[in-house]
Amino acid sequence: PEGSKVVALFGTGRHARTQLHGLCAVRPIQRVQAYSRRREPREAFCRAMSEELGIEVVPAASPAEALRGADIVTTITTSPEPVFDGYLLEERPIHINAMGAHYPWAREIDEYVVLRSRIIVDEWKQALSEQGEILIPIQKGLMKPSDIHGDLGEVVAGRVPGREEDTLWTLFLSGGTGVEDVAVGTWLYRAAREKGVGTEFAFGQPFEFAL
């Protein structure tokens, strides 16, 4: 939602860092409540990110504590099971980014949240082949592929709306697609050319491995 200030973060590994940088770039984030299974890495992550981002990043002792007051929920874990009970999610506009589960049998978000959310996926075919959050409910007969609201390209192009006034929860299921890498790579390439930095090299040249 516009004006989101509080993030619930599940997972405190290296990818969690870039997730926070991205969120802070597009929303006025003031506080992050981070939860992961191991206390020491969780606390170390929070200390480092507080200093790096200049905002309050605090360790949460439980999923419920992480979710309290959150406007945005981001999950970036390797867990094959839901990382929080959907009934803990507050009944108000919240956006959820599910970034970690990329297998048909794995999911970070439970059915309670999935079935009540406006779902956006990276790309239709990919989502229907590997996204456990939707494949498991479909296999159980709880939802249909047509219950997916749209994909990222459709939202960016304005063909389908992301959030509307009466939308409660929005859920972005990200498995990652090659076009995202191409888009970022193109932007970096152009920026490097404009600044006159970088190293030129030729593809397809012979090389040797040195072990």
LINCOR-V299262 format. One line per field, one symbol per residue. phi: phi as a letter, one per 20 degrees, with the letter a starting at -180 (. if undefined). A space follows every 50 residues. Layout:
phi: ???
//
This chain:
phi: .gmgcddeddocefffgfgfgffffdbffdbcddcbfefffffffffffg ffemcecdfdebgfffefmfecdcdbcdfedgebfgffffebgbdddddd eccgedbedefgfgfddeeddgbgffffdbeggdfffffemebcgffffr dgfffffnfcfeddgefeddcdeddncfffffffffffffffffemdoce bdfmefbcedd
//
